Amino acid sequence: MSHSDSDTDIAVTPAKMEALLCDAQGINWLEFAPTTRDAFRAQRIATYRNYRNESIPHNEIYMDLHRGRKDASLYSFAYTLTRHPFKCSEYHFQLRNLLYSTTNHSVYYSHNDQIRSWDSITKTSKREMVAPFRLSTISARREMLFMGAFTGEFCCKRMDSDLDSDLDVRTGVITNDAMGITNHVELVDDRNGGPIAVISSNDNKVRLMDMNRLQITNEFGFPWATNCSALSPDKRLICVSGDHTDSSIISADSGDEVFTLQGHIDFSFACSWSPCGRYVATGNQDITTRVYDMRNPSKSLVVLPATMGAIRSLRFTEDGAFLAASEPCDFVHIYDFHGTTQNIPYTNSKLPHASKEQQKEPSAGPLGTDAFRSQTIDFFGEVAGISFTPEDGNMLYIGVSDHRYGSILEFERCRSRSDLFLRDVVL
């Protein structure tokens, strides 16, 4: 699809989509007649070529795929602004963790050689950091902003500092290895509540960095490049995915392998723990997401298919209600974990004063059952990153990297009456 560039800002809301006859990205498909959006989508799926490192045929896992219900309305489009400073950038076709939400209205994202922040209330963006190197990945969490480089360096700053933005930037080196690309960083707290960074590098190492002292405290080696690592909620285990068909669960203290997660047939670039710690999800270039139950991790509990590309990023909401899985472009899938991770069902007709309308609402089925629900968000462009807002996961932000239609897409969580009742009264 080609379209002349324009400097005109397009602020898109659900109301304007109807008034302007455009989609969520501000694309007016009447301008492309006789080509329709559906026709272009079908062509793009048919011509897209997913990158793979291994050549194992997909029919090896076809029978494992779980389709489930795709009729869920979990998040609805809320807002986007197509304007130059609000366009996200991505720098490596396999690394797509370049957007993080730290509050209900603050989002940090990559833009050219900068990290910028977006305020969804004021609808403004400002520069936070300028990368002194070739940027590969970022992470942000409350008071800290971190970015890694293709050359093994890092740069970070405290967001709660009173110092001038440029004066409070700290730099350092993670590794001097020639293959030391920083593939992924996760900013978390350790068991003592101190801030640490879990760093996955292309030199086959996972490192833990004390963010108060900016010193590496642990280093764990692997026989393959590590692409993504996630610390378990109890801080005792680390899930490590990389240039191998299997992922590893290791001790966060010793680095000893505790479990091996098998089933994928290509390299993995994403992993994420459910907040309850019982489930861990892995995303792979075999175009699937696998979810494992840590009570029996010898086999994946479910295999969730994508549409056309590898799963490059995975995110759980902090309340464990949803899992988002991002393809390299065009598609983000949201899976409803209400019936899996919560003792109180998402919709419960036995609630006091439940109306007839509430009782007719579809209930969320447990993971792996026919009633397990999902939603697919469909757009056009490379994905720079995805992120839920902290705590309640009220918003989902999708960073789209595209020369014309790049933006940050905002989606708001759809809450039923019974869901609001459970959140405001029961919980």
C-alpha positions in Angstrom: 0.0 0.0 0.0 1.4 3.4 -0.9 0.1 6.8 0.1 1.5 10.3 -0.1 3.1 11.6 3.1 1.3 14.3 4.9 2.3 16.6 7.8 -1.3 16.8 9.0 -1.9 15.5 12.4 -4.8 13.0 12.6 -6.2 12.5 16.1 -8.4 9.4 15.8 -11.1 8.5 18.3 -14.0 6.0 18.0 -16.3 8.9 17.1 -14.0 10.3 14.5 -13.6 6.9 12.9 -17.2 7.1 11.9 -17.2 10.8 11.0 -13.9 10.7 9.0 -14.7 7.3 7.4 -11.3 6.0 8.6 -10.0 3.1 10.6 -8.1 3.3 14.0 -4.9 4.4 12.2 -6.6 7.2 10.4 -6.6 5.4 7.0 -9.5 6.4 4.8 -9.9 3.3 2.6 -12.1 5.1 0.1 -8.9 6.8 -1.1 -7.6 3.4 -2.2 -10.7 2.2 -4.1 -11.3 -0.2 -5.6 -9.0 -1.9 -3.1 -10.7 -2.5 0.2 -9.2 -3.0 3.6 -10.3 -6.7 3.7 -8.7 -7.3 0.2 -5.4 -5.7 1.2 -5.4 -7.6 4.5 -5.9 -10.9 2.6 -3.1 -10.0 0.2 -0.7 -9.1 3.0 -1.3 -12.4 4.8 -0.8 -14.3 1.6 2.5 -12.6 0.7 4.0 -12.3 4.2 7.0 -14.5 4.8 7.7 -15.3 8.5 11.4 -15.5 9.4 12.6 -18.8 10.7 16.0 -20.2 11.8 14.9 -23.9 11.8 13.3 -25.9 9.0 11.2 -28.3 10.9 7.8 -28.4 9.1 4.8 -26.8 10.9 2.7 -30.0 10.5 4.8 -31.3 13.4 2.8 -29.0 15.7 -0.4 -28.5 13.7 -2.4 -31.0 15.7 -1.4 -29.3 19.0 -2.9 -25.9 18.1 -5.8 -24.7 20.2 -8.2 -22.5 18.4 -10.8 -21.6 21.1 -13.3 -18.8 20.7 -12.1 -15.5 19.0 -15.3 -13.6 19.6 -14.2 -11.8 22.8 -14.4 -8.0 23.1 -11.7 -7.5 25.7 -10.2 -4.2 24.7 -11.7 -1.5 22.6 -10.0 1.2 20.6 -9.7 4.5 22.4 -7.2 6.9 20.7 -4.3 7.5 18.5 -2.4 10.5 17.0 -0.5 10.1 13.8 2.2 12.7 14.0 6.0 12.6 13.7 7.1 12.7 17.4 4.5 10.0 18.3 5.8 7.4 15.8 7.7 4.5 17.3 10.9 3.1 16.0 12.2 -0.4 15.8 15.9 -1.3 15.1 16.1 -5.1 14.8 13.6 -7.3 13.1 13.6 -9.8 16.0 13.7 -7.4 19.0 10.4 -5.7 19.7 10.4 -4.5 23.3 10.6 -0.8 22.8 7.5 0.5 24.6 6.6 0.4 28.3 3.8 1.9 30.4 4.7 2.9 33.9 1.5 4.5 35.1 -2.1 4.7 33.9 -1.2 7.5 31.6 2.6 7.4 31.1 4.2 5.5 28.2 7.9 5.4 27.3 8.8 4.5 23.7 11.6 4.6 21.1 11.7 7.3 18.5 14.7 7.5 16.2 17.7 7.9 18.6 15.6 9.0 21.5 13.4 7.6 24.3 10.3 9.8 24.6 7.4 9.8 27.0 3.7 10.0 26.0 1.1 11.4 28.4 -2.3 10.0 27.4 -4.1 12.7 29.5 -2.4 15.8 28.1 -1.8 14.2 24.7 1.8 15.4 24.7 5.2 13.9 24.1 8.6 14.9 25.4 12.2 13.7 25.0 13.6 11.7 28.0 16.9 10.4 26.8 19.1 10.5 23.7 20.9 7.2 23.0 24.6 7.6 22.8 24.8 4.4 20.9 22.8 2.2 18.5 19.7 1.3 20.5 18.5 -2.3 20.6 15.9 -2.5 23.5 14.5 -0.5 26.4 12.7 -1.1 29.7 10.9 1.3 32.1 9.4 0.8 35.5 8.1 3.5 37.8 11.3 5.4 38.8 13.8 3.9 36.3 14.4 4.1 32.5 16.9 1.7 30.9 18.1 1.2 27.3 20.5 -1.4 25.9 22.7 -1.3 22.8 23.9 -3.4 19.9 27.4 -3.0 21.3 26.9 -4.3 24.8 26.6 -0.9 26.5 23.7 0.5 28.5 22.3 3.8 29.5 19.8 4.6 32.3 18.3 7.4 34.4 16.1 7.8 37.4 12.8 9.3 36.5 12.2 10.6 40.1 15.4 12.7 40.1 15.3 16.5 40.5 18.4 16.8 38.3 18.4 18.0 34.7 17.4 15.2 32.4 20.7 15.0 30.6 22.8 15.4 33.8 21.2 12.4 35.5 22.0 9.8 32.7 24.3 7.0 33.7 26.2 4.8 31.2 28.1 1.6 31.4 29.1 -1.7 29.8 27.2 -5.0 30.1 29.7 -7.0 28.0 32.6 -6.4 25.8 31.9 -9.5 23.7 31.6 -8.7 20.0 28.3 -10.6 19.9 27.0 -8.8 23.0 23.8 -7.3 21.6 21.4 -6.5 24.5 18.4 -8.4 23.4 16.0 -7.8 26.3 15.9 -6.1 29.7 13.3 -6.5 32.5 13.3 -4.1 35.4 12.0 -5.7 38.6 12.5 -5.9 42.3 14.5 -8.6 43.9 13.4 -10.6 47.0 14.5 -7.8 49.3 12.6 -5.2 47.3 15.7 -3.7 45.6 15.6 -2.7 41.9 17.4 -5.0 39.6 17.6 -5.5 35.8 17.4 -9.0 34.3 19.5 -8.7 31.1 19.5 -11.1 28.2 22.4 -10.8 25.7 23.5 -12.3 22.5 26.7 -13.5 24.0 24.8 -16.4 25.6 24.5 -14.8 29.0 21.7 -13.7 31.4 22.9 -11.2 33.9 21.3 -9.6 37.0 22.3 -6.0 37.6 21.8 -4.1 40.9 20.3 -0.9 39.7 21.3 1.1 42.8 24.9 0.3 42.3 24.8 -0.4 38.6 26.8 -3.6 39.1 26.4 -7.1 37.8 25.6 -9.4 40.7 25.0 -12.7 38.9 25.9 -14.0 35.5 24.5 -17.3 34.0 25.8 -18.9 30.8 24.0 -20.9 28.2 25.0 -22.8 25.0 22.8 -20.5 22.9 22.0 -16.7 22.7 19.5 -15.6 25.3 16.7 -13.5 23.7 14.4 -12.9 26.6 14.3 -13.7 30.4 11.6 -13.2 33.0 11.9 -13.4 36.7 9.1 -15.4 38.5 6.8 -13.5 40.8 8.4 -15.2 43.9 11.8 -14.1 42.6 13.2 -17.6 42.8 13.1 -18.7 39.2 14.0 -17.2 35.8 12.5 -18.3 32.5 15.1 -18.0 29.7 14.2 -18.2 26.0 16.7 -17.9 23.2 18.2 -19.4 20.0 16.9 -22.9 20.8 13.7 -24.8 20.4 13.6 -25.3 24.2 13.4 -22.7 27.0 14.9 -23.1 30.4 13.7 -22.5 33.9 16.7 -21.8 36.1 17.3 -21.0 39.7 17.7 -17.2 40.2 20.3 -17.8 42.8 22.6 -20.5 41.3 21.6 -20.5 37.6 21.1 -24.3 37.8 18.4 -25.6 35.4 15.2 -26.7 37.2 13.0 -27.4 34.2 13.2 -27.6 30.4 10.2 -26.3 28.5 9.8 -28.3 25.3 7.5 -28.2 22.3 8.5 -25.3 20.1 10.2 -26.0 16.8 12.1 -22.8 16.3 13.9 -20.0 18.3 12.0 -18.1 21.0 12.1 -14.4 21.6 9.5 -13.8 24.3 8.5 -15.2 27.7 6.3 -14.0 30.6 5.1 -15.3 33.9 1.5 -15.0 35.1 1.3 -12.9 38.3 0.2 -16.0 40.3 3.4 -17.8 39.3 1.6 -20.9 38.2 1.9 -20.3 34.4 4.7 -19.2 32.1 4.2 -18.3 28.4 6.8 -18.5 25.6 6.6 -16.9 22.2 8.3 -18.5 19.2 9.2 -18.1 15.5 7.1 -21.1 14.9 4.1 -18.7 15.0 2.8 -19.9 18.4 2.6 -19.1 22.0 2.9 -22.0 24.5 1.6 -21.8 28.0 3.1 -24.1 30.6 1.7 -25.1 34.1 4.6 -25.1 36.5 2.9 -28.0 38.4 3.6 -30.2 35.4 5.9 -28.4 33.0 6.9 -31.5 31.0 4.3 -30.5 28.3 2.7 -27.3 27.4 -0.8 -26.8 28.7 -2.0 -25.1 25.5 -0.5 -24.0 22.1 -2.0 -20.7 20.8 -1.6 -20.0 17.1 -0.8 -16.5 15.7 -1.9 -15.3 12.3 1.1 -14.8 10.1 4.3 -14.1 12.1 6.5 -15.0 15.1 5.5 -14.0 18.6 8.0 -11.3 19.5 6.6 -9.9 22.7 4.4 -11.3 25.6 2.8 -9.3 28.4 0.4 -10.4 31.2 -1.7 -7.8 33.0 -0.7 -7.4 36.7 -4.0 -8.8 37.8 -3.5 -11.9 35.7 -6.7 -11.4 33.7 -5.1 -11.1 30.2 -2.1 -12.2 28.2 -1.1 -10.1 25.1 1.0 -11.7 22.4 2.5 -9.5 19.6 3.5 -10.6 16.1 6.3 -8.6 14.3 3.6 -6.7 12.5 -0.1 -6.2 12.0 -1.5 -8.4 14.8 -1.7 -8.4 18.6 -3.6 -11.2 20.3 -5.2 -10.9 23.7 -6.1 -14.1 25.7 -8.7 -14.1 28.5 -7.2 -15.7 31.6 -10.1 -14.9 33.9 -11.4 -18.5 33.9 -7.9 -19.8 34.5 -6.1 -17.6 37.0 -8.8 -16.2 39.2 -11.0 -17.9 41.8 -13.9 -15.6 41.0 -15.1 -16.0 37.4 -15.1 -13.0 35.1 -18.9 -13.2 34.8 -20.9 -14.9 37.6 -24.6 -15.1 37.4 -24.8 -16.0 41.1 -23.6 -12.5 42.1 -26.1 -10.7 44.4 -28.5 -8.6 42.3 -27.1 -9.9 39.0 -29.4 -8.7 36.2 -30.7 -10.7 33.4 -28.3 -8.9 31.1 -25.4 -9.9 33.3 -26.5 -13.5 33.4 -26.5 -13.6 29.6 -22.9 -12.5 29.4 -20.5 -15.2 28.1 -18.3 -16.7 30.8 -14.6 -17.0 30.3 -13.5 -20.6 30.0 -10.4 -22.1 31.5 -7.2 -22.3 29.4 -7.3 -25.1 26.8 -11.1 -25.5 26.8 -13.4 -24.7 23.9 -14.7 -21.7 26.0 -11.3 -20.1 26.3 -11.7 -16.7 24.7 -9.4 -14.4 22.8 -9.4 -11.2 20.7 -7.2 -10.2 17.8 -6.3 -6.5 17.2 -5.8 -5.9 13.5 -3.8 -3.0 12.1 -1.0 -2.3 9.6 2.7 -1.7 10.4 5.7 -3.1 12.3 5.3 -3.5 16.1 7.8 -1.7 18.2 6.4 -2.9 21.5 3.2 -3.6 23.6 2.4 -2.8 27.2 -0.5 -2.9 29.6 -0.8 -0.2 32.2 0.3 -1.3 35.7 -2.0 -2.8 38.4 -5.4 -3.0 36.7 -4.3 -3.2 33.0 -6.9 -0.7 32.1 -5.1 0.4 29.0 -3.2 -1.5 26.3 -0.6 0.5 24.3 0.7 -0.8 20.9 3.7 1.0 19.4 3.4 0.9 15.6 6.5 1.7 13.5 5.5 3.0 10.0 6.7 6.0 8.0 3.2 7.2 7.4 0.8 5.5 9.9 3.2 4.9 12.8 1.7 5.9 16.2 0.8 4.6 19.6 -2.5 2.9 19.5 -4.5 3.1 22.8 -7.0 0.4 23.7 -9.2 0.5 26.8 -10.2 -2.5 28.8 -13.9 -3.5 28.3 -15.5 -4.0 31.7 -18.8 -5.7 32.2 -21.1 -4.7 35.0 -20.2 -7.8 37.0 -16.5 -7.2 36.3 -16.9 -3.7 37.8 -18.8 -5.1 40.7 -16.0 -7.6 41.5 -13.3 -4.9 41.2 -15.0 -2.2 43.2 -16.9 -4.2 45.8 -15.6 -7.8 46.3 -11.9 -7.1 45.7 
